């Protein structure tokens, strides 16, 4: 994902949040990674990647908005892809719990307005 010019981007980390699709009105649970993908590359370029928990729709080229609920953890370099995949599974479980929390529901209500 590329942020809109001039928009605020949180610091590199893994986050829980909601992804809204203005064109369709759909809202999806999301786990968001902002960082340099340290397990795979050493470059300085910061990427934003979003895993939507509840859709497999192709969102490429679609304008979306992210609503951040909470920071889950720092981005880190893992020794192997298997370690990364285990961490991602834990991140998604933590994200689900945060989205189901009172704070998660408050952010969802704001996103729906």
C-alpha positions, 0 to 999 in steps of 0.5 A: 500500500502507498499512503496518500501524500501528506498523510500521517504514517505510524512508525514501523511496527505491527498493528491491529486495525480496520480496513475500510473500502469507500467504493463498496462500504465494506469494512474488514479486520486487518493486521498491518505491518509497517516497516522495511521487511527486515527478514527478507531485505536490508533496504531503507524503504518502508512498506505498508502491508495489510492482511485482511482477516475476512476477505480474499478479494483482490484490493490492488489499485483500490483506494482504502483507509486504515483505522489503527486500533493498537500497536502489537509489536516491533518489526524484527528480523527473524532467523527463518521464514518459519519463525516469521510465520509463527509470529504472524499467526500470533499477531493475527490472534492478538489483532482479533482480540484487540478488534473484539475489545471495547477500543476496537469497537469504538474505532470501528464505530468511528470508521463507519461514520 
